[in-house]
Amino acid sequence: MKQWNKNTSRMFLFLLIFMNLVVLIGQLWPKGAPPFARIVNVVFLILALVYFSLALLKLKE
């Protein structure tokens, strides 16, 4: 498996944080959520699962 460099990993984390903020705003203020909030929520959960899985695999190395 190809190793990610620090910049790629940092960009991926920023993306996850941004998506997390969109999901959080949708939960705290449902009327202010954008129309694509449901898609963002699902994509965030999938990407978080991928990130955590890769982090666990990296720990085993």
C-alpha positions in Angstrom: 0.0 0.0 0.0 1.3 3.4 -1.0 2.3 5.6 2.0 0.7 9.0 2.2 2.9 12.0 2.7 2.2 14.5 5.4 0.6 17.0 3.0 -1.9 14.5 1.7 -2.8 13.3 5.2 -3.2 16.9 6.4 -5.4 17.8 3.4 -7.6 14.7 4.1 -7.9 15.6 7.8 -9.0 19.2 6.8 -11.6 17.7 4.4 -12.9 15.5 7.2 -13.0 18.4 9.7 -14.9 20.6 7.1 -17.4 17.9 6.4 -17.8 17.3 10.1 -18.6 21.0 10.6 -21.3 20.8 7.9 -22.8 17.8 9.5 -22.7 19.4 13.0 -24.4 22.6 11.7 -27.1 20.5 10.2 -27.7 18.8 13.5 -27.6 22.0 15.6 -29.5 24.1 13.2 -31.6 21.9 10.8 -33.3 24.7 9.0 -29.9 26.2 8.1 -28.5 23.0 6.7 -27.7 23.0 3.0 -29.8 20.8 0.7 -26.9 18.5 0.1 -26.3 17.9 3.9 -27.5 14.3 3.7 -25.0 13.4 1.0 -22.2 15.2 3.0 -23.2 13.2 6.1 -22.9 9.8 4.3 -19.7 10.7 2.5 -18.2 12.0 5.8 -19.0 8.7 7.5 -17.5 6.6 4.7 -14.3 8.8 4.6 -14.0 8.7 8.4 -14.2 4.9 8.3 -11.5 4.7 5.6 -9.3 7.1 7.5 -9.7 5.1 10.8 -9.1 1.8 9.0 -5.9 3.1 7.4 -4.8 4.5 10.8 -5.3 1.1 12.4 -3.4 -0.7 9.6 -0.6 1.8 10.0 -0.4 1.0 13.8 0.1 -2.7 13.0 3.2 -2.0 10.8 
